[in-house]
């Protein structure tokens, strides 16, 4: 079953690193992330997901999610490995298609591929890519990558790439005809309708759009899927920050402090929108101000963050499951100044005391 029809709740881990060299070396951070993923695998979490960002300490320790997921693949057995998301605008499609196919083979067919447009002007500038081309690049490159996985004597004549004839790409993915494809969507109806028209799955973040707005966009997505002849059955990843402790008071106090550390990194990255506006990203120039005003209390009141002891977290997860039936929840447990020990504790509490009850309640 899927988000199209409901079904048992699946919970995984989401990683958007917010750490820099002054706090921790990348070498140590990767070792700790892999250890977290090994524990999540043992405790029957559904997936682990890694974002792609560059240069900023908000995400910058994950410039190549395929490489890090490849390491995780060899230390886990069951969890799905999710790019959440890679940015085709910053990667040549032949190279990206091949890297993703290698990861699918290394993981014995556990790859879910999430693609996103990207949104930080500083990253587009660094790669010499025009911000206004982001949607067109996403659409062309995702289609191109899917065809590279499946076609022989491949040819492509598009706006950005002219390729071929090419022999069959090696290696082919384990999952045939291709790994499941997800599209990261936030507030743009065009992204939801384009994903729906191609039958792609979705990745969303309620913190970016209100639940009401997201519900409207998901209704549009479902309607478009039906109009284009696709099955109503699809997969939906919904991402949240989460802090889980032994008791509610401790969780709230610590989460507030850690979220402040997270927000300081977020604001620095969002600052790349200063003096920049784009018709393709309406309102993004105001993100920095909006993030600066938002508190953990605001997020908790809107069900846009998960904080508490085991009973509170269990209740919140059930409530979110009712909002998005059948969704796969991606929890970011390692954010801001959250320590490795705190994140490991959260994985254990969730895996041992929360997830079994949620499955039994379905």
HELIX and SHEET records of a PDB file:
HELIX    1   1 UNK A   26  UNK A   42  1                                  17    
HELIX    2   2 UNK A   65  UNK A   73  1                                   9    
HELIX    3   3 UNK A   88  UNK A   90  5                                   3    
HELIX    4   4 UNK A   93  UNK A  106  1                                  14    
HELIX    5   5 UNK A  121  UNK A  127  1                                   7    
HELIX    6   6 UNK A  131  UNK A  133  5                                   3    
HELIX    7   7 UNK A  134  UNK A  150  1                                  17    
HELIX    8   8 UNK A  189  UNK A  197  1                                   9    
HELIX    9   9 UNK A  211  UNK A  227  1                                  17    
HELIX   10  10 UNK A  248  UNK A  270  1                                  23    
HELIX   11  11 UNK A  271  UNK A  273  5                                   3    
HELIX   12  12 UNK A  279  UNK A  281  5                                   3    
HELIX   13  13 UNK A  284  UNK A  286  5                                   3    
HELIX   14  14 UNK A  287  UNK A  293  1                                   7    
HELIX   15  15 UNK A  296  UNK A  301  1                                   6    
HELIX   16  16 UNK A  310  UNK A  323  1                                  14    
HELIX   17  17 UNK A  340  UNK A  349  1                                  10    
HELIX   18  18 UNK A  350  UNK A  354  3                                   5    
HELIX   19  19 UNK A  355  UNK A  361  1                                   7    
SHEET    1   A 9 UNK A 305  UNK A 308  0                                        
SHEET    2   A 9 UNK A 236  UNK A 244  1                                        
SHEET    3   A 9 UNK A 201  UNK A 204  1                                        
SHEET    4   A 9 UNK A 180  UNK A 184  1                                        
SHEET    5   A 9 UNK A 111  UNK A 116  1                                        
SHEET    6   A 9 UNK A  80  UNK A  87  1                                        
SHEET    7   A 9 UNK A  47  UNK A  50  1                                        
SHEET    8   A 9 UNK A  10  UNK A  15  1                                        
SHEET    9   A 9 UNK A 328  UNK A 332  1                                        
SHEET    1   B 2 UNK A 154  UNK A 157  0                                        
SHEET    2   B 2 UNK A 162  UNK A 166 -1                                        
END                                                                             
